[in-house]
Structures are given as C-alpha cells and as structure tokens.
C-alpha cells in the first residue's frame, strides 16, 4: 500500500507543470505592448478632460454674468447697467468681479457698457490651496478665456 501511494504522488507531481519560460516572456511582451499603447492615450484624455471642464466653468461664468445683467434690469426698474462696475459694486450689486466655482474661479475684467466687451477668464482654484472667495483677487494660470459683447 505504501508503494502505491508513492507512485500516485509521483504521477501527481508530473501533472503539476508550471509555465515555461517562453510562455512567461510572451505574457510580459504582450503586457508591455498594451502599456505602451494605453499610457499615452490616458495622458491625452486627461488633458482633454481638463480643457473641457475649464470650458464648462467658462460657460458657467458667462451664464452668471447674463443672469446678473437681467437681475440688475429687474431690480432697477428696467434700466440697464452702464458698465461692469455698476453690476459688481454699490447697493445694486448683483454679482462679483471674481466668483468662486469650486475647482475654478471666474474673473470679469473690462469696463463694459454699450459697444464694449467684458473679458471672462477661468483660473484653477484647487481645494487646499486657499479657495478664492467671491469678490477676492485671483491670479495664476488662465485655463480658459473669452470676450463677450456688452448686452444691448
């Protein structure tokens, strides 16, 4: 009986084959090729996503500007604001020249007024780096920018 058990163990050991060196090298080569193709594509997607999010923040800023312009007209008996300062300072203030949008800050510059433009710039406003409060100063890298005509 003892001899039979040893024979079965020997047969089981022969069946426990591992991977050959060639198979392991083939798998490593395939993984290397996949990594070489995927890593540059991932980096490109990250840059595209960052640009798209900044453009979304720019649209948000322009939308807030338009809402503030309409709000000014409603609260000032149909009178349109004469310039950007009229919308961002004084008792009739309906928006700030700098607005905190979470990860981004939007800044409005220019005089505004009929025939003029207002420049809207989006800046990174990362958490933990001192959020820019509404109305505060903003600096850093401009992520997106657009000039809009003063509404008539």
C-alpha positions as CSV (number, residue, x, y, z in Angstrom):
1,X,0.0,0.0,0.0
2,X,2.8,2.3,0.9
3,X,4.4,1.8,-2.6
4,X,1.2,2.6,-4.4
5,X,0.8,5.9,-2.5
6,X,4.3,6.9,-3.5
7,X,3.5,6.1,-7.2
8,X,0.3,8.3,-7.1
9,X,2.3,11.1,-5.6
10,X,4.9,10.8,-8.3
11,X,2.2,10.9,-11.0
12,X,0.6,14.0,-9.4
13,X,3.9,15.8,-9.4
14,X,4.4,15.1,-13.1
15,X,0.9,16.6,-13.8
16,X,1.7,19.8,-11.8
17,X,3.5,21.5,-14.7
18,X,4.3,25.2,-14.4
19,X,4.6,27.9,-17.1
20,X,7.5,27.6,-19.4
21,X,10.0,30.4,-19.7
22,X,8.7,31.1,-23.3
23,X,5.1,31.5,-22.1
24,X,6.2,33.9,-19.3
25,X,8.2,36.0,-21.8
26,X,5.3,36.1,-24.2
27,X,2.9,37.4,-21.5
28,X,5.4,40.1,-20.4
29,X,5.8,41.2,-24.0
30,X,2.1,41.5,-24.5
31,X,1.7,43.5,-21.3
32,X,4.5,45.8,-22.4
33,X,2.8,46.4,-25.7
34,X,-0.5,47.2,-24.0
35,X,1.1,49.6,-21.6
36,X,2.9,51.4,-24.4
37,X,-0.4,51.9,-26.2
38,X,-2.6,52.8,-23.3
39,X,-0.4,55.2,-21.2
40,X,0.0,57.9,-23.9
41,X,-3.7,57.7,-24.7
42,X,-4.6,58.1,-21.0
43,X,-2.4,61.2,-20.7
44,X,-4.2,62.7,-23.7
45,X,-7.6,62.0,-22.3
46,X,-6.6,63.8,-19.0
47,X,-5.6,66.9,-20.9
48,X,-8.8,66.9,-22.9
49,X,-10.9,66.5,-19.8
50,X,-9.1,69.4,-18.1
51,X,-9.8,71.6,-21.1
52,X,-13.5,70.6,-21.3
53,X,-14.1,71.2,-17.6
54,X,-12.4,74.7,-17.9
55,X,-14.7,75.5,-20.8
56,X,-17.7,74.4,-18.8
57,X,-16.6,76.7,-16.0
58,X,-16.3,79.5,-18.6
59,X,-19.9,78.8,-19.7
60,X,-21.0,78.9,-16.1
61,X,-19.3,82.3,-15.7
62,X,-20.9,83.7,-18.8
63,X,-24.3,82.4,-17.7
64,X,-23.9,84.0,-14.3
65,X,-23.0,87.3,-16.0
66,X,-26.2,87.1,-18.1
67,X,-28.3,86.3,-15.1
68,X,-26.7,89.2,-13.1
69,X,-27.4,91.5,-16.1
70,X,-31.1,90.5,-16.2
71,X,-31.3,90.7,-12.4
72,X,-29.9,94.3,-12.5
73,X,-32.6,95.3,-15.0
74,X,-35.4,93.8,-12.9
75,X,-34.2,95.5,-9.7
76,X,-33.6,98.8,-11.3
77,X,-36.9,99.5,-13.0
78,X,-35.8,98.4,-16.4
79,X,-32.6,100.4,-16.5
80,X,-29.6,98.6,-17.9
81,X,-26.3,98.8,-16.1
82,X,-24.0,101.3,-17.7
83,X,-20.8,99.4,-17.0
84,X,-19.4,96.4,-15.2
85,X,-18.7,98.3,-12.0
86,X,-22.5,99.0,-11.8
87,X,-23.1,95.3,-11.6
88,X,-20.3,94.5,-9.2
89,X,-20.2,97.4,-6.7
90,X,-22.5,99.5,-4.7
91,X,-26.0,98.9,-3.4
92,X,-27.1,97.5,-6.8
93,X,-24.5,94.7,-6.7
94,X,-25.8,91.5,-8.3
95,X,-22.5,89.7,-8.9
96,X,-18.9,89.8,-8.0
97,X,-16.0,90.6,-10.3
98,X,-14.5,87.3,-9.1
99,X,-16.6,84.3,-8.5
100,X,-15.7,81.0,-6.8
101,X,-17.0,78.0,-8.7
102,X,-15.3,75.4,-6.6
103,X,-12.3,74.0,-8.5
104,X,-12.3,77.1,-10.7
105,X,-12.6,80.9,-10.2
106,X,-14.1,83.2,-12.9
107,X,-12.9,86.8,-13.2
108,X,-14.6,89.5,-15.2
109,X,-12.5,92.4,-16.4
110,X,-13.1,95.4,-18.7
111,X,-15.3,98.5,-18.4
112,X,-18.4,97.0,-20.0
113,X,-21.1,99.4,-21.3
114,X,-22.6,99.8,-24.7
115,X,-20.2,98.9,-27.5
116,X,-17.6,97.4,-25.1
117,X,-16.6,93.9,-24.2
118,X,-16.1,92.1,-21.0
119,X,-13.3,89.5,-20.7
120,X,-14.1,86.4,-18.8
121,X,-11.2,84.3,-17.5
122,X,-11.2,81.0,-15.7
123,X,-8.5,80.2,-13.2
124,X,-7.7,77.0,-11.4
125,X,-8.9,77.2,-7.8
126,X,-7.8,73.9,-6.2
127,X,-9.1,72.8,-2.9
128,X,-6.5,73.1,-0.1
129,X,-4.7,75.9,-1.9
130,X,-6.8,78.7,-0.4
131,X,-10.1,78.9,-2.2
132,X,-10.7,82.2,-3.8
133,X,-13.7,83.8,-2.2
134,X,-16.4,85.7,-4.2
135,X,-15.1,89.2,-4.8
136,X,-11.5,88.3,-3.9
137,X,-8.4,88.7,-6.1
138,X,-7.4,85.9,-8.4
139,X,-4.2,85.0,-10.1
140,X,-2.5,82.0,-11.6
141,X,-2.7,80.2,-14.9
142,X,-5.6,81.1,-17.1
143,X,-7.4,77.9,-18.0
144,X,-9.9,79.4,-20.5
145,X,-10.8,82.9,-21.7
146,X,-13.5,84.6,-23.8
147,X,-14.6,88.1,-24.6
148,X,-18.3,88.8,-24.6
149,X,-20.1,91.8,-26.1
150,X,-21.9,94.0,-23.6
151,X,-25.6,93.2,-24.0
152,X,-27.7,95.9,-25.6
